[in-house]
Amino acid sequence: MNFQELLDSLPIGIFFVAYAIVAATLSETGYRFGCWWQDHTPEEKEGPTGMIVGSLLALMAFLLAIATGMAADRFDTRRGLVLAEANSIGTTYLRAGYLPEPASSEIRSLLREYIPLRIIETANLADVRVRIARSAELQTKLWSIAEDLARATPESDVLALFIDSLNETLDLHETRVVAGIYARVPETILLLLFFGSILTLGMVGYNAGLTRRRSPVTAFVMIVVLGAVITLVVDLDRPRDGFLKVNQQPLIDLQEQVGVLVPANPPE
């Protein structure tokens, strides 16, 4: 199990608590070690520890900004793809009404089965993969029907419109799969963000130990705020669960509408 899989296995609330505990422990350890070092080496000068700690905090702020931007971009992409897929499936469903029977009814029936598979509200990756596999089976059936119609009526403009929207629907399926499962914040950045922030907090505690000046309230606030921002990055990067979820309402609305959609004119 890699680091990203480990993060995905933890509920987002437990991740925040675990991070806060580890960060607080290392910060306290750094403070005690700083006090011990100062007691045992009183003749040594303090050195530029404070400046180094300030540089580390600046680097962590820079890394947090990069990671948050990457996670937010991926979240927005997944959200936009849900709307795009709902529009594409809806258009395909409408244009199927202008095809000859029984192809028209068969295609609409397959799309009615297809839409619920695209509403991903579960955190279970195994269930998601089952939905993806079943979606691929239905896509094969839909494309097979389109191929038969194309051979029978190759000059049909309406059929060309239908095939165009169906092709877009199939492409969006793969795009959503890639965006939801594979397009994640790189594991290296998450590792650097997690361990770098904890070590930085340890250095903050160490510097406080050297000077024997610290504020427990300030340390607590820093740990909570930093933990909250890192938790936000992890939450944004999760495609299926957490506090921030991609709204599936466009597909849910489409699922409710497909039984009553009766087009008057072929969509352009």
C-alpha positions as CSV (number, residue, x, y, z in Angstrom):
1,M,0.0,0.0,0.0
2,N,1.5,3.3,-1.0
3,F,1.1,6.6,0.9
4,Q,-1.8,7.9,-1.2
5,E,-3.7,4.6,-0.7
6,L,-3.1,4.9,3.0
7,L,-4.5,8.4,3.0
8,D,-7.6,7.3,1.1
9,S,-8.2,4.5,3.6
10,L,-8.5,7.0,6.5
11,P,-11.7,9.0,7.0
12,I,-11.0,12.6,6.6
13,G,-11.8,13.5,10.3
14,I,-9.4,10.7,11.5
15,F,-6.7,12.0,9.2
16,F,-6.9,15.5,10.8
17,V,-6.8,14.1,14.3
18,A,-3.9,11.8,13.5
19,Y,-2.0,14.7,11.9
20,A,-2.6,17.0,14.9
21,I,-1.5,14.3,17.3
22,V,1.7,13.5,15.4
23,A,2.5,17.2,14.8
24,A,1.9,18.1,18.5
25,T,4.1,15.2,19.6
26,L,6.9,16.2,17.4
27,S,6.6,19.9,18.3
28,E,6.8,19.0,22.0
29,T,9.7,16.6,21.3
30,G,11.5,19.4,19.5
31,Y,10.9,21.8,22.4
32,R,12.2,19.4,25.0
33,F,15.2,18.5,22.9
34,G,16.0,22.2,22.5
35,C,15.8,22.7,26.2
36,W,18.1,19.7,26.8
37,W,20.6,20.9,24.2
38,Q,20.7,24.4,25.7
39,D,21.3,23.0,29.2
40,H,24.1,20.7,28.0
41,T,25.8,23.2,25.7
42,P,25.5,26.5,27.4
43,E,28.8,27.7,26.0
44,E,27.6,27.4,22.4
45,K,25.9,30.3,20.6
46,E,22.3,29.9,19.6
47,G,23.1,30.3,15.9
48,P,20.7,31.2,13.1
49,T,18.0,28.7,14.1
50,G,15.3,31.3,14.2
51,M,16.1,32.5,10.6
52,I,16.2,28.9,9.4
53,V,12.8,28.2,11.0
54,G,11.4,31.3,9.3
55,S,12.7,30.0,6.0
56,L,11.2,26.6,6.5
57,L,7.8,28.2,7.3
58,A,8.0,30.3,4.1
59,L,8.8,27.2,2.1
60,M,5.9,25.3,3.6
61,A,3.5,28.2,2.8
62,F,4.8,28.0,-0.8
63,L,4.3,24.3,-1.0
64,L,0.8,24.5,0.5
65,A,-0.2,27.1,-2.1
66,I,1.0,24.8,-4.9
67,A,-0.7,21.7,-3.5
68,T,-3.9,23.5,-2.7
69,G,-4.0,24.9,-6.3
70,M,-3.4,21.5,-7.8
71,A,-6.1,19.8,-5.7
72,A,-8.6,22.6,-6.3
73,D,-8.0,22.4,-10.1
74,R,-8.6,18.7,-10.1
75,F,-11.8,19.1,-8.0
76,D,-13.2,21.7,-10.4
77,T,-12.4,19.5,-13.3
78,R,-14.3,16.5,-11.8
79,R,-17.2,18.8,-11.0
80,G,-17.3,20.2,-14.6
81,L,-17.1,16.8,-16.1
82,V,-20.3,15.7,-14.3
83,L,-22.2,18.5,-15.9
84,A,-20.6,17.9,-19.3
85,E,-21.5,14.2,-19.2
86,A,-25.1,14.9,-18.1
87,N,-25.5,17.3,-21.0
88,S,-23.9,14.9,-23.5
89,I,-26.1,11.9,-22.3
90,G,-29.2,14.1,-22.4
91,T,-28.4,15.2,-26.0
92,T,-27.8,11.6,-27.0
93,Y,-31.1,10.6,-25.5
94,L,-32.9,13.3,-27.3
95,R,-31.3,12.6,-30.7
96,A,-32.1,8.9,-30.3
97,G,-35.8,9.8,-30.7
98,Y,-35.2,10.6,-34.4
99,L,-33.7,7.2,-35.2
100,P,-35.9,4.4,-36.7
101,E,-37.5,1.8,-34.5
102,P,-36.6,-0.5,-32.8
103,A,-33.1,1.2,-32.6
104,S,-34.6,4.3,-31.0
105,S,-36.3,2.5,-28.1
106,E,-33.4,0.2,-27.6
107,I,-30.9,3.0,-27.3
108,R,-33.1,5.0,-25.0
109,S,-33.6,1.9,-22.8
110,L,-29.8,1.4,-22.6
111,L,-29.3,5.1,-21.7
112,R,-31.8,4.8,-18.9
113,E,-29.7,2.0,-17.5
114,Y,-26.5,3.9,-18.2
115,I,-27.3,7.1,-16.4
116,P,-27.5,5.6,-12.8
117,L,-24.1,4.0,-13.3
118,R,-22.6,7.4,-13.9
119,I,-23.9,8.8,-10.5
120,I,-20.9,8.1,-8.3
121,E,-21.8,8.7,-4.7
122,T,-20.0,5.7,-3.1
123,A,-16.5,5.7,-1.6
124,N,-16.0,2.0,-2.4
125,L,-13.5,1.7,-5.2
126,A,-14.5,-1.9,-5.9
127,D,-18.1,-0.7,-6.5
128,V,-16.9,2.1,-8.7
129,R,-14.9,-0.3,-10.9
130,V,-18.0,-2.5,-11.3
131,R,-19.9,0.5,-12.4
132,I,-17.2,1.4,-14.9
133,A,-17.1,-2.1,-16.3
134,R,-20.9,-2.2,-16.7
135,S,-20.8,1.3,-18.3
136,A,-18.3,0.0,-20.9
137,E,-20.6,-3.0,-21.7
138,L,-23.5,-0.6,-22.4
139,Q,-21.3,1.6,-24.5
140,T,-20.3,-1.4,-26.6
141,K,-24.0,-2.1,-27.2
142,L,-24.8,1.5,-28.0
143,W,-22.0,1.8,-30.5
144,S,-22.9,-1.5,-32.1
145,I,-26.4,-0.2,-32.8
146,A,-25.0,3.0,-34.2
147,E,-22.7,1.0,-36.5
148,D,-25.7,-1.0,-37.8
149,L,-27.6,2.2,-38.5
150,A,-24.7,3.8,-40.2
151,R,-24.3,0.8,-42.6
152,A,-28.0,0.9,-43.4
153,T,-28.4,4.7,-43.8
154,P,-24.9,6.2,-44.3
155,E,-26.2,9.5,-45.8
156,S,-28.5,10.3,-42.8
157,D,-27.7,13.8,-41.3
158,V,-29.8,13.0,-38.2
159,L,-27.8,9.8,-37.6
160,A,-24.6,11.8,-38.0
161,L,-25.8,14.1,-35.2
162,F,-26.6,11.2,-33.0
163,I,-23.3,9.5,-33.6
164,D,-21.5,12.8,-32.8
165,S,-23.2,13.1,-29.4
166,L,-22.8,9.4,-28.7
167,N,-19.1,9.7,-29.4
168,E,-18.8,12.6,-27.0
169,T,-20.6,10.6,-24.3
170,L,-18.1,7.8,-24.7
171,D,-15.2,10.1,-24.6
172,L,-16.5,11.8,-21.4
173,H,-16.8,8.4,-19.7
174,E,-13.0,7.8,-20.1
175,T,-12.2,11.4,-19.2
176,R,-14.2,11.1,-15.9
177,V,-12.5,7.8,-15.1
178,V,-9.0,9.3,-15.6
179,A,-10.0,12.5,-13.6
180,G,-11.6,10.5,-10.8
181,I,-9.1,7.7,-10.3
182,Y,-5.7,8.6,-11.8
183,A,-5.5,12.4,-12.0
184,R,-4.5,13.0,-8.4
185,V,-2.1,15.3,-6.7
186,P,1.3,13.5,-7.1
187,E,2.2,11.3,-4.1
188,T,5.7,13.0,-3.9
189,I,4.0,16.4,-3.2
190,L,1.7,14.8,-0.5
191,L,4.7,13.2,1.2
192,L,6.7,16.4,1.2
193,L,3.7,18.3,2.4
194,F,3.0,15.9,5.3
195,F,6.5,15.1,6.5
196,G,7.8,18.6,5.7
197,S,5.2,20.3,7.8
198,I,5.7,18.0,10.7
199,L,9.4,18.4,10.7
200,T,9.0,22.2,10.4
201,L,6.8,22.2,13.5
202,G,9.4,20.1,15.2
203,M,12.0,22.8,14.3
204,V,9.7,25.5,15.6
205,G,9.5,23.6,19.0
206,Y,13.3,23.1,18.9
207,N,13.8,26.8,18.4
208,A,11.4,27.6,21.3
209,G,13.4,25.2,23.5
210,L,16.7,26.9,22.7
211,T,15.2,30.3,23.7
212,R,13.0,28.8,26.4
213,R,10.2,31.0,25.2
214,R,7.1,29.5,23.8
215,S,3.3,30.1,23.7
216,P,1.2,26.9,24.0
217,V,-1.8,28.7,22.6
218,T,0.3,29.9,19.5
219,A,1.6,26.4,19.0
220,F,-1.9,24.9,19.3
221,V,-3.3,27.4,16.8
222,M,-0.4,26.8,14.3
223,I,-0.9,23.0,14.5
224,V,-4.7,23.2,14.0
225,V,-4.6,25.7,11.2
226,L,-1.8,23.9,9.3
227,G,-3.5,20.6,9.9
228,A,-6.8,22.0,8.6
229,V,-5.2,23.3,5.4
230,I,-3.4,20.0,4.7
231,T,-6.6,18.1,5.4
232,L,-8.3,20.4,2.9
233,V,-5.8,19.5,0.3
234,V,-6.3,15.8,1.0
235,D,-10.1,16.2,0.9
236,L,-10.1,18.1,-2.4
237,D,-7.9,15.4,-3.9
238,R,-10.3,12.6,-2.9
239,P,-12.7,11.9,-5.8
240,R,-15.3,9.9,-3.9
241,D,-15.5,10.7,-0.2
242,G,-14.7,13.3,2.4
243,F,-16.4,16.6,3.4
244,L,-16.1,18.1,-0.1
245,K,-17.8,15.9,-2.7
246,V,-18.5,16.5,-6.3
247,N,-22.2,17.2,-6.7
248,Q,-23.9,14.6,-8.8
249,Q,-27.1,16.6,-9.1
250,P,-26.9,17.2,-12.9
251,L,-27.0,13.4,-13.5
252,I,-29.6,12.9,-10.9
253,D,-31.8,15.5,-12.6
254,L,-31.2,13.8,-15.9
255,Q,-32.2,10.5,-14.5
256,E,-35.5,12.0,-13.4
257,Q,-36.1,13.6,-16.8
258,V,-35.3,10.8,-19.3
259,G,-38.7,9.2,-18.9
260,V,-40.6,12.4,-19.9
261,L,-38.2,14.0,-22.5
262,V,-40.1,14.4,-25.8
263,P,-38.1,16.5,-28.3
264,A,-39.9,18.7,-30.8
265,N,-36.9,19.4,-33.0
266,P,-33.6,17.7,-33.4
267,P,-30.9,19.4,-31.3
268,E,-28.2,21.1,-33.1
